[in-house]
Amino acid sequence: MARSSTPPRRHRVLVLALDGLLPFELGIPHRIFDRAKDSEGFKLYETATCSIRPPGPVRTDADFSILVEHGPEALATADTVVVPASYELGPVYEEGRLTDELAAALAHIRPGTRLVSICTGGYVLAAAGYLDGRPATTHWSSAEHFQRLFPTVKVDADVLFIDDGDVLTSAGVAAGIDLCVHIVRRDHGTAVANEVARRTVVPPHRDGGQAQFIQRPVPEPQLATTTAARAWALGRLHEPLQLRDMAEQEAMSVRTFTRRFREEVGVSPGQWLTQQRIERARHLLESTELSMDQVARDAGFGTAQSMRQHLQSALGVTPTAYRRTFRAGAEA
């Protein structure tokens, strides 16, 4: 396919590099957003890094510093600002307040700019007041401290990320990948996000939340898992699956299966099935011309009305609006 003469305007992402940053987390937005391309091969995002000081070196938590070429004024050019974690947040972490230097830098951000934090980068957003009264998450090991420091924030330590519209927060470390892939999916649909995930060699959507990574007392050794039941269910999403049927795949009682499922995945079997059916519906709405009734049947919702209710609740849009947005983007 020949390219059009004019590439689309790229969504500009600014990553704020603070002293004590974790190099892995700093690189996540660049790696994910810079791989997102439209159907003609044009990049959909432009990602840059800036500091709260004039251009120069920024310390990392490793044995090297990085040279950042943009100062805080670059934040005024951002459509999205990403704040990765830092181990040197000082009064932000200890007292819940911004330093004068950090406050002055954040003042460059334009109203309406989308704000994103990775791991303990959420402390910066909270100290700046962006999370007041909002749901948010952070690394599970910091969640209790985060909640004490910022009592008006509705902290959820069990999830991998929270999308609250113009403010999004992720749990610890690699959950930043999940959040950035989610943002690509939200902006440009599952086809683009899945391609980014495939090239990054990560799953496009991870089951469950960070509850599955929280250290708890070690249970008695057990060989049984729910992996086979999940694989069995994924091949039958269009069928009216019952919890009893899934438990039978693992030769477990319903009670034991439900408990084991929550331990492994972080959500109930019913919640997981709904998540998978929503993803199936999104894929079909983007990639096929099937009627709404057929999409609903193939995804396992049974009726178009049921599918509409679930997508409206999960995504905030109707199936018709979702298809109009992302089919148009794929065909442009």
N, C-alpha and C positions, 0 to 999 in steps of 0.2 A: 504493500500500500504506500502510495506516495505521500510524503509529508505535506501538510498545509504550509503556506508561506509564513504564517505568523504563529509562533509558539504561544501557548497560553501563559498568562501572568502566573509566576510562581508564588506560592504562599511562602512568606518569609518567616523562618524560625530562628530565633536568637537563643543561644544557650549561654546562661550566665555562669562563668567560671569563677568560683570563690576559692581563696586559699584553703588548702587542706582537702581539695576535691579528690574524688576517686576516679582515676583515669578510665576505668571500665564504664562507669555511669556517664561520664562526660561524653564518651563516644557513642552511646546508644542512640541519641537523636540523629546524629550524623549518619550512622549506619542504616537506620530504618528509613528516615525521611528521604535521604538522598537516593534510595533505590526505588522510590515510587515513581512510575512513569505512566503516561496515558497510552491509549491504543496506538498512537503514532510514534511512541518512543520519546516524547518530550518529558523532561523532569517536571514533577508537579510541585516540588518544594525547593527552596533555597535556604540552606542551613549555614549559619555563621556563629562564631563564638565571641563573647565580649567579656570584659572584666569590669569591676566597679571602679577601677583606676585607669589612668591613661595607658595606652598599649605598652606591654612589657611582660616580664615573667610572672607566672602564678604558681605557687607551690602546690604540689600534690601530696598525697599520703604515701607515695612511693619515693624512690631515691632519685627523682628527677623533677624538674619544673617544666612547664610548658610556656611557650611564647604566644601570648594572645595579641592579635593585631588590631582589635577594636576596643574602644573605651565605652563607658556607660551610655554615651549619647547614642550609640547604635540601637539601644533598646527602643528608642522612639520610632524606629523603622520596622519594628516587629509586628507581624500578625499573630504570632504565638511566641511566648517566652517560656523556656524550660529552665527550671532550677534543679540541678542534680544535687546529690548529697555532698556534704563537707564534714570533715572531722575537726574543723577549726571555726565553728560558728560563734564561739565566745558568748557574749550576752544574749544572743538570739536563742541559744540552747539553754543557757543557765538561768536567764531572767525573762525570756520571752519578749525582748525588745530589740529593735534594730540599732545598729551603730549609725552615727550620723552619715558616714560614708556610704553605707548600704542604703539608707533611706534616700539619700540624694540620688543614688543610681536608679532606684526603683521609681523615683518621681518622673523619670524620662518615659515610662511606659504610658502609652496612650489609653484613654478610656475605651473599653470594648475589646482590648487585646486579650486573646485567650491565654490563660495562665496554667502551667503544668509543673508539677513537682515530681521528682523521683526520690524515693526513700525519704531520708531526713531533710531533703530539700523543702519538704512541707513546713518545717519550722520557720523558714523564711517567709513563706506565704502567710502563715498564721500570725507571725509577729507583725507583719505589715497590715493585718486586719482583713486580708482577702478571704479568710476562711470563717469569719465570724458567722455563727448560725448555720453553717453549711456542714454537710457530711464530708469526711475526709479520712484518709488512711495514711499510714507510714509503716516503717519497718516494725514487725511485731514486737521486737525486743524494746522498742522505744514507745510503744503505744500508751502504756500507763503514764509514763512521764509526760508525754505529749498532751494527754488529756488533763493532767493536773496543771500543767503550765498554761493551757489554753482551754479553760472550762466551757467556753461558749461554742467550741467546735464539737461536732457530733462524730466522734472517732469510732471507726469500725476496723478492728484489728484482724478480721477474718478474711477480708477480700484482697485480691491482687491489685485492684485499682478501683477508683470511684470517678465516674463521669458526672459532674454536676453542671453540665452545660458549658459555661465559659471558664470554669475552674475544674481542673482534673488533677488527681493525686494518685500516686502509686505506692505500693508497699515496697519492701526492701529489694535493692539491687536489681536482679534480673526481672523483677516485676515491671521495671521501667521499659523493658522490651515489649511486654504484653500491652502496656498502656500506649506506647508509640504505634504499635501495630493496630490497636483499637482506633486510634485517632485517624490513621490512614483509612481504615475501614469506614469510619464515620464520615470522613470527607469524600471518599471516592469509591466506596463499595467493597464487597468481599473479593471480587476478582483481582483488583489491584493489591489489596492487602494480602491475599493468599500468595500472590506472586512475590511480594516483598518477603513474606515469611519463608517461602521456598528457597529464595536466593540467600536468605540469612541462615537457613538450616535450623529454623525454629518452628514449633507448631503455630498455626494461625490463631488458635484459641486454646488456652490451657484449661482443663477441667478444674473446678473447685477454686478455693482461695488460699491465702497464706496460712490458714488454720492448719493445713496439712503439714506445714513446716515448723510449727511451734514445738519446741522441745517439751515433751511430757514424760511422765514415768513410763519406762519401757514395759510394754505388755508381755505376757507370756509368748514364747515363740509360736508362730502359727504359719502354716503353709498356705492356707486358703486365702484367696483374694477375690475381688469382684471384676477383674480384668476381662474374663471370658464373658461374663454377663453383659458388660458394657459393649463389647464387640458384637455380641449376639443382638443386642437391642439396636445398635446403629444400623444393622442390616435390615431392620424391621420397623423403622420409624413410622412407616405408613400404616402399620397395624395398631389396633387398640391394645397396647401392652399393659399388663398388670404387674404389680410388684411381685405377686406370687410367682409369675412366670420367670421373672429375672432371678428370683431367689432359687428357683429350681435348677437353673443353669449351673449354680455353684453347690447344689445339694445342701443348702442351708435353710434354716427356718427364716421366715420373713423378718422376725425380730433381730436375729443374728446378722442377716444380710444387710438390713438397714443400718445397724450400728457399724458394721465393717465398711460399708459404702461411705458413710460419713467420715470415718477415720481416714480413708484413702483419698477421697475426692473433695471433702470439705463442704459438700451440700447433700441434701437428701436425694434419693433416686428420682423422685418426682420432679424436683427442681432441675436436676441434670437432664432428664428427658425433655423438659420444656426448653432448656437452653439449646439442646441439639436440634429440636424441631424448629426453633426460631432460626438457627443457622441454616438449616436445610431450606426453609422458606425463603430466606434472603437470597440464597444461591439461585433458587428457581426463579424468583422474581427478576433477578438481574440477567440471567443467562437464557431464559426460555420465554416463549410467547404463550405458555399455558394459561388457561383461564384461572381466575381467582379460586373457583371451586376445585379445580384440579390441583393447583398448588397446595391448597389446604389439605386435600386428601393425601397427596404424595408426601407432605411433611408430617402427617399424622394428627392434624388438628380436627379433621372430620368435616367441619363446615367453614365457609368463608368468614362467617361471623365470629366464630371462635378464634380463627387466625387473626382477624382484625383486632380483637380484644387483646390478644397476647402481644402482637407487634406494637400496638399502641402503648401498652404498658411498658414493654422493654425498650423500645426505640423512640417513642414519642411521636411516631408518624403512622399513618395508615399504610396498608400494603400497596394501595394504588399510588399514594404519594411517593412511597419508597421506590416502586418500579419506575415511576416517571422521572425521578431524580437520577437513579443510577443506570437505567437503560439509556437515557439521553446522554449521560456521560460516556457510556461505552460506545455509543454510535457516533459521537461527535467527531 
